[in-house]
Amino acid sequence: MQDDLFGVAYPPGLAVLRGFALAQAGELLEMIGQVSAVAPFRNMVTPGGHAMSAAMTNVGLGWVTDRKGYRYTAEDPQTGVTWPDLPEALVGLGERAAEASGFTGFRPDGCLINRYSVGAKMGLHQDINEGDMTAPIVSVSLGLPAVFLFGGLNRGDSTMKIVVEHGDVVVWGGPARLYYHGVMPVKVGQHPLTGGVRYNLTLRKAV
Ligand SMILES: O=C(O)CCC(=O)C(=O)O
């Protein structure tokens, strides 16, 4: 049985695939470098006017936030240019991870790339901007470790703490698709491939 730091069992619909993306990590990091050269990482602003501590960019359909709200766009609002294509290798990784977690037929059309420097975090939130809630979310961790928080359908529900390391993939869908989740502040560290940074690739079926 899979469980969190404190031995709490994962809820139905949540899977943690340890090391699932390890063999592709180098390729993924190279892709992040290429993407960020044309669609730079930036600290987006929430509708409430707060800059997010994780810097973001996208491939495929891109998730964005600004004073106008949260949404998916085909173009990078910063440059007006279409987000870089979602690489087929990333689509394949998402499909295989979803399949291994019991979700068949997942075909992502967008991937948010989060970059966490030391101290960056992500508050508890639900992924609700996607058009197809039958599709799971596939979340790939690279570089420094982090504590991933996974709660329930209500913001105030208790959260489990799951340490996610380089190459781990977390998948949630079905009954857990709308569960609140977040990331605790990333701690100081050095990873041989990313230095003092954590990356997260979140594959979604946006439309
Ligand atoms: O960085 C992570 O592990 C999770 C990212 C996340 O929750 C999101 O992008 O919605």
The ligand as an SDF file (V2000), in Angstrom:
LIG
                    3D

 10  9  0  0  0  0  0  0  0  0999 V2000
    4.8210   21.5130   -8.1660 O   0  0  0  0  0  0  0  0  0  0  0  0
    4.0510   20.6080   -7.9200 C   0  0  0  0  0  0  0  0  0  0  0  0
    4.4230   19.5090   -7.5120 O   0  0  0  0  0  0  0  0  0  0  0  0
    2.5540   20.8140   -8.0760 C   0  0  0  0  0  0  0  0  0  0  0  0
    2.1960   21.9100   -9.0400 C   0  0  0  0  0  0  0  0  0  0  0  0
    0.7340   22.2010   -9.0430 C   0  0  0  0  0  0  0  0  0  0  0  0
    0.0200   21.8800   -8.1430 O   0  0  0  0  0  0  0  0  0  0  0  0
    0.1440   22.9170  -10.1690 C   0  0  0  0  0  0  0  0  0  0  0  0
    0.8660   23.3430  -11.0780 O   0  0  0  0  0  0  0  0  0  0  0  0
   -1.0990   23.0780  -10.1750 O   0  0  0  0  0  0  0  0  0  0  0  0
  1  2  2  0
  2  3  1  0
  2  4  1  0
  4  5  1  0
  5  6  1  0
  6  7  2  0
  6  8  1  0
  8  9  2  0
  8 10  1  0
M  END
$$$$
